[in-house]
Amino acid sequence: DSGVTQTPKHLITATGQRVTLRCSPRSGDLSVYWYQQSLDQGLQFLIQYYNGEERAKGNILERFSAQQFPDLHSELNLSSLELGDSALYFCASSVSSIPENSPLHFGNGTRLTVT
Amino acid sequence: GQQLNQSPQSMFIQEGEDVSMNCTSSSIFNTWLWYKQDPGEGPVLLIALYKAGELTSNGRLTAQFGITRKDSFLNISASIPSDVGIYFCAGVFNDYKLSFGAGTTVTVRA
């Protein structure tokens, strides 16, 4: 158990809809990262928050947004969903803001299916 | 984004075999990480490498950070059935973003 909790485990929704994925980091970790894993793309970095502030941005679509709350949990919002958004979405956390100093610990992911 | 080339894409193992996989990049890395992902779970950190030339072991796993800082390999010795899964290399570039290779899928040979 990595200590990172993601909910829900599975999500099935229709195209055009909006969903929210939730992540609670490990106790003591200030950084939260979001990754998307699809069959043909591997693990793609979306966005990182550190202590409530956006720290780094990857290949995140404009239809997607995230935030980190004062209690350090994070939410990833996906809107105007398309079939191609179907994927596993992972949250990871680490102690520091720099991944080379403190490795990431991953949750078990949310599997999103868009129909 | 930054490109990590991981090979082989897949491999079959027989119990007791030693296996090896590697990762290369055209850019210099500051850190190399190796993760393993089991079905239905998130990636789990196996080994972290922080210095060029560093050789680190974790049980039957050994990984090295290449001298050029552009490559790393992971060896699994005396493989067992629970070694099956997807192994990812990951690297941290100067932009402080952690990028992942496409993964090596390890399967038990029937």
Interface residues (C-beta under 8 A of the other chain):
Chain A: S2 V4 Y33 Y35 G42 L43 Q44 F45 Q48 A56 G58 N59 F90 A92 S97 I98 P99 E100 P103 L104 H105 F106 G107 N108 G109
Chain B: G1 N30 T31 L33 Y35 G40 E41 G42 P43 V44 L45 A48 Y50 F88 A90 V92 D95 Y96 K97 L98 S99 F100 G101 A102 G103
